[in-house]
Amino acid sequence: MSPHDSTTCTAFDGHRLLASGPLDEVALAARQALDAGAQGPLLVLDDASSLPVEIDFRGTPKEMLARLRRTTAAPTPTAARGPGRPKLGVTAREVTLLPRHWDWLGQQPGGASATLRRLVEDAKRSSGAKERARLSGESADRFMRVMAGDLPGYEEASRAFWRGQRSVFARCIKTWPQDVRDHLQRLATIAWDEQADVR
């Protein structure tokens, strides 16, 4: 499976939801909207980050999808020169430590490399929930700023979101366009749930 198959996105024509789902499907829906004279602005946003997804809509739908697949495919690893294990995807890089750090690493079972890998994996596990909470909060905030930054009550809604004041937040956004409101509510709920898991 290539990255474009697993990326989920949402497309908006102005404040109107066009499609939500796998990138290929959303890109085709956005293309159809453009061909039908969408008023715009037309935005395709990555669901995880709310960052815009750049799509080159030129040519036929088939050509557009082929380009999209090429631009979102994982880069092909290049062969590393020198130390490392390129067949395993391991590349040698420089790590600068103090002598006492090297001494400690040298005394660990499995040696310095195995110990460093273990420390990195442990750190990733322990900080995973905090990182997910941070990223989901940033995604909701980014979507709100892009899609609703000029709507009435935006500032108060933003403050309520970051304070976790769900009822105040719902009140602030209740007059916003329904598609924007529904998508934002979903993103906000994910962010609040992720933050609750950290506590």
C-alpha positions as CSV (number, residue, x, y, z in Angstrom):
1,M,0.0,0.0,0.0
2,S,1.4,3.4,-1.0
3,P,1.0,6.5,1.2
4,H,-1.7,8.0,-1.0
5,D,-3.9,5.0,-0.4
6,S,-3.9,5.5,3.4
7,T,-4.0,9.3,3.4
8,T,-7.5,10.6,4.3
9,C,-8.5,14.1,3.2
10,T,-11.4,16.4,3.1
11,A,-12.2,18.8,0.3
12,F,-14.2,22.0,0.6
13,D,-15.6,24.4,-2.0
14,G,-15.7,27.5,0.1
15,H,-17.6,26.4,3.2
16,R,-19.3,23.5,1.4
17,L,-18.0,20.0,2.0
18,L,-17.3,18.2,-1.3
19,A,-15.9,14.9,-0.1
20,S,-14.0,13.2,2.7
21,G,-12.1,9.9,2.5
22,P,-9.0,8.5,0.6
23,L,-7.0,11.0,-1.2
24,D,-7.7,9.6,-4.7
25,E,-11.5,9.8,-4.2
26,V,-11.3,13.3,-2.7
27,A,-9.1,14.5,-5.5
28,L,-11.6,13.2,-8.1
29,A,-14.5,14.8,-6.3
30,A,-12.6,18.1,-6.2
31,R,-11.7,17.8,-9.9
32,Q,-15.4,17.2,-10.7
33,A,-16.4,20.3,-8.7
34,L,-13.8,22.4,-10.6
35,D,-15.1,21.1,-13.9
36,A,-18.6,22.0,-12.8
37,G,-17.5,25.6,-12.0
38,A,-16.9,25.4,-8.2
39,Q,-17.0,28.9,-6.7
40,G,-14.1,28.3,-4.4
41,P,-11.8,28.7,-2.9
42,L,-11.3,25.0,-3.3
43,L,-9.3,23.4,-0.5
44,V,-8.2,19.8,0.0
45,L,-7.0,19.3,3.6
46,D,-5.1,16.3,5.1
47,D,-7.4,15.0,7.9
48,A,-4.5,14.3,10.3
49,S,-2.9,17.8,10.1
50,S,-5.4,20.1,8.4
51,L,-2.6,21.1,6.1
52,P,-3.4,21.7,2.5
53,V,-2.7,18.9,0.0
54,E,-1.3,20.2,-3.2
55,I,-3.0,18.7,-6.2
56,D,-2.2,19.4,-9.9
57,F,-5.6,19.2,-11.6
58,R,-4.3,19.6,-15.1
59,G,-5.0,17.0,-17.8
60,T,-7.5,14.1,-17.6
61,P,-8.6,12.7,-14.3
62,K,-6.4,9.6,-15.1
63,E,-3.3,11.8,-15.6
64,M,-4.1,13.8,-12.5
65,L,-4.3,10.7,-10.4
66,A,-1.1,9.3,-11.9
67,R,0.7,12.6,-11.0
68,L,-0.8,12.5,-7.5
69,R,0.4,8.9,-6.9
70,R,4.0,9.9,-8.1
71,T,4.2,12.9,-5.8
72,T,2.8,11.1,-2.7
73,A,4.8,7.9,-3.2
74,A,7.5,7.1,-0.6
75,P,11.0,8.1,-1.8
76,T,13.1,5.2,-2.9
77,P,16.0,4.6,-0.5
78,T,19.4,5.1,-2.0
79,A,22.3,2.9,-1.3
80,A,24.4,4.2,1.6
81,R,28.2,4.3,1.3
82,G,30.5,3.4,4.0
83,P,29.4,1.9,7.4
84,G,25.8,0.9,8.1
85,R,23.5,-1.9,6.8
86,P,21.9,-0.4,3.7
87,K,20.0,-3.7,2.9
88,L,18.2,-3.3,6.2
89,G,17.6,0.5,5.7
90,V,20.3,1.4,8.3
91,T,22.5,4.3,7.5
92,A,25.5,5.4,9.6
93,R,25.2,8.9,11.0
94,E,27.4,10.8,13.4
95,V,26.3,11.1,17.1
96,T,28.2,13.5,19.3
97,L,28.4,12.5,23.0
98,L,30.6,13.3,25.9
99,P,33.2,10.7,27.0
100,R,31.1,9.7,30.0
101,H,28.1,9.0,27.8
102,W,30.2,6.7,25.5
103,D,31.6,4.9,28.6
104,W,28.1,4.3,29.8
105,L,26.9,3.1,26.4
106,G,29.8,0.8,26.1
107,Q,28.8,-1.0,29.3
108,Q,25.3,-1.7,28.2
109,P,24.2,-5.1,26.9
110,G,24.2,-5.2,23.1
111,G,26.5,-2.2,22.7
112,A,26.0,1.4,21.9
113,S,23.8,1.1,18.8
114,A,21.4,-1.4,20.4
115,T,21.1,0.8,23.6
116,L,20.5,4.0,21.6
117,R,17.8,2.3,19.5
118,R,16.2,1.0,22.7
119,L,16.3,4.5,24.3
120,V,14.7,6.1,21.2
121,E,11.9,3.5,21.1
122,D,11.2,3.9,24.8
123,A,11.1,7.7,24.4
124,K,8.7,7.4,21.4
125,R,6.4,5.2,23.4
126,S,6.3,7.4,26.5
127,S,5.8,10.6,24.5
128,G,3.4,9.2,22.0
129,A,0.2,10.2,23.7
130,K,1.5,13.8,24.3
131,E,2.6,14.1,20.7
132,R,-0.8,12.8,19.4
133,A,-2.6,15.3,21.7
134,R,-0.4,18.2,20.5
135,L,-0.8,17.3,16.8
136,S,-4.6,16.8,17.0
137,G,-5.0,20.1,18.8
138,E,-2.9,21.9,16.2
139,S,-5.0,20.3,13.4
140,A,-8.3,21.5,14.8
141,D,-6.9,24.9,15.5
142,R,-5.4,25.1,11.9
143,F,-8.7,24.1,10.3
144,M,-10.6,26.6,12.4
145,R,-8.2,29.4,11.5
146,V,-8.3,28.6,7.8
147,M,-12.0,27.9,7.4
148,A,-13.6,30.1,10.0
149,G,-11.0,32.8,10.9
150,D,-13.3,35.5,9.4
151,L,-16.6,34.1,10.9
152,P,-18.3,35.7,13.9
153,G,-17.2,34.3,17.2
154,Y,-13.9,32.9,15.9
155,E,-11.7,34.4,18.7
156,E,-14.0,33.2,21.5
157,A,-14.4,29.7,19.9
158,S,-10.6,29.4,19.6
159,R,-10.2,30.3,23.3
160,A,-13.0,27.9,24.3
161,F,-11.4,25.1,22.2
162,W,-8.0,25.4,23.9
163,R,-9.6,25.6,27.3
164,G,-11.6,22.5,26.7
165,Q,-14.9,24.4,27.2
166,R,-17.1,22.2,25.0
167,S,-20.4,23.9,25.7
168,V,-19.0,27.4,25.1
169,F,-17.2,26.1,22.0
170,A,-20.5,24.6,20.6
171,R,-22.3,27.9,21.3
172,C,-19.7,30.0,19.6
173,I,-19.8,27.9,16.4
174,K,-23.5,27.2,16.2
175,T,-24.2,29.8,13.5
176,W,-21.2,28.8,11.3
177,P,-21.8,26.9,8.0
178,Q,-22.9,23.4,8.9
179,D,-20.2,21.5,6.9
180,V,-17.5,23.6,8.6
181,R,-19.1,23.3,12.0
182,D,-19.5,19.5,11.7
183,H,-15.9,18.9,10.5
184,L,-14.5,21.2,13.2
185,Q,-16.5,19.5,15.9
186,R,-15.1,16.2,14.8
187,L,-11.5,17.5,14.9
188,A,-12.1,19.2,18.3
189,T,-13.5,16.1,19.8
190,I,-10.5,14.0,18.7
191,A,-8.2,16.6,20.2
192,W,-10.0,16.8,23.5
193,D,-10.1,13.0,23.7
194,E,-6.4,12.8,23.0
195,Q,-5.7,15.4,25.6
196,A,-7.8,13.5,28.2
197,D,-5.7,10.4,27.5
198,V,-2.5,12.4,28.5
199,R,-3.9,13.5,31.9
